[in-house]
Amino acid sequence: MNTLSLFAFIRFVELVRSEVDGEIPVKQVKMLLQVLDCEEVIPLQDIARDLGTSSASATRNMQNLRKLGFIDSHIDPLDNRNRLLTTTDKGKLLKLKILELIQKENTTHEHKKKEKSLAS
């Protein structure tokens, strides 16, 4: 992870925490990032595998994110043991804020890089 993406992730965590008026575990932030990044639906079992977490832990994190209103879940019609996650309107709004934040950070980073090269 480069410095810019690390900084963007930290800002993202701060943004999410401001949206929920408090703390949110990093594991839930990572799960939220995966759901927000997906255009359609994403199976909970895929997120658990990608994050290297148990199904039980992934289910708890999913339930908390649902309570916060960022994601929704439905039973997978092909496998009723699994859940499919989607982004809610609140989650989509958060995604727009994130994209604006990333764009701003990229612009700032490029500007500083240009200033530094001109100063050399």
C-alpha positions in Angstrom: 0.0 0.0 0.0 1.5 3.3 -1.0 1.5 6.4 1.1 -1.4 8.0 -0.8 -3.6 4.9 -0.5 -2.8 4.5 3.2 -3.7 8.2 3.7 -6.9 7.7 1.7 -7.8 4.6 3.8 -7.2 6.6 7.1 -9.4 9.4 5.8 -12.0 6.8 4.7 -12.1 5.4 8.3 -12.5 8.9 9.7 -15.3 9.6 7.2 -17.1 6.4 8.1 -16.7 7.1 11.8 -18.1 10.6 11.4 -21.1 9.1 9.6 -21.9 6.7 12.5 -21.0 9.2 15.2 -18.5 7.0 16.8 -16.2 4.0 16.5 -16.4 1.3 13.9 -14.0 -1.7 13.9 -11.5 -1.8 11.1 -12.8 -5.2 10.0 -16.2 -3.7 9.4 -14.6 -0.8 7.5 -12.8 -3.4 5.3 -16.0 -5.3 4.7 -17.8 -2.0 3.9 -15.1 -1.1 1.3 -15.6 -4.4 -0.4 -19.4 -4.0 -0.6 -19.1 -0.4 -1.8 -16.6 -1.5 -4.5 -19.0 -4.1 -5.9 -21.4 -2.8 -8.5 -24.0 -5.6 -8.1 -24.2 -8.0 -5.2 -21.4 -9.8 -3.4 -21.7 -13.1 -1.5 -20.9 -12.8 2.2 -18.8 -16.0 2.0 -16.6 -14.3 -0.7 -16.0 -11.4 1.7 -15.1 -13.7 4.6 -12.6 -15.5 2.4 -11.1 -12.3 1.0 -10.7 -10.9 4.5 -9.4 -14.1 5.9 -12.1 -14.2 8.6 -14.6 -16.8 9.8 -18.2 -17.0 8.5 -19.4 -16.2 12.0 -17.2 -13.1 12.3 -18.3 -12.0 8.8 -21.9 -12.4 9.7 -21.5 -10.3 12.9 -19.8 -7.6 10.9 -22.5 -7.7 8.2 -25.2 -7.4 10.8 -23.6 -4.3 12.4 -23.2 -2.7 8.9 -26.9 -3.4 8.2 -27.9 -1.8 11.5 -25.8 1.3 10.5 -27.7 1.4 7.2 -24.8 1.1 4.8 -25.6 -2.3 3.4 -28.5 -4.7 2.9 -28.5 -8.5 2.7 -30.7 -11.1 1.1 -30.7 -14.9 1.2 -28.9 -16.3 -1.9 -31.6 -18.0 -4.0 -29.0 -20.5 -5.2 -27.7 -21.4 -1.7 -29.8 -20.5 1.3 -26.9 -20.9 3.6 -25.3 -17.7 2.1 -26.2 -14.1 2.0 -25.8 -11.6 -0.8 -24.8 -8.1 0.2 -25.7 -4.9 -1.6 -25.2 -1.2 -0.9 -28.1 0.9 0.4 -28.8 4.5 -0.6 -26.9 5.6 2.5 -24.0 3.4 1.4 -24.1 4.8 -2.1 -23.9 8.4 -0.7 -20.9 7.4 1.4 -19.3 5.9 -1.8 -19.7 9.3 -3.5 -18.1 11.0 -0.6 -15.2 8.6 -0.7 -14.7 9.1 -4.4 -14.7 12.9 -3.9 -12.1 12.4 -1.1 -9.9 10.2 -3.2 -10.1 12.7 -6.1 -9.1 15.6 -3.8 -6.3 13.6 -2.3 -5.0 12.6 -5.8 -5.1 16.3 -6.9 -3.3 17.5 -3.8 -0.7 14.7 -4.1 0.0 15.5 -7.8 0.2 19.3 -7.0 2.7 18.7 -4.2 4.7 16.3 -6.5 4.8 19.0 -9.2 5.9 21.7 -6.7 8.6 19.5 -5.4 9.9 18.7 -9.0 9.9 22.5 -9.8 11.8 23.3 -6.7 14.6 20.8 -7.6 
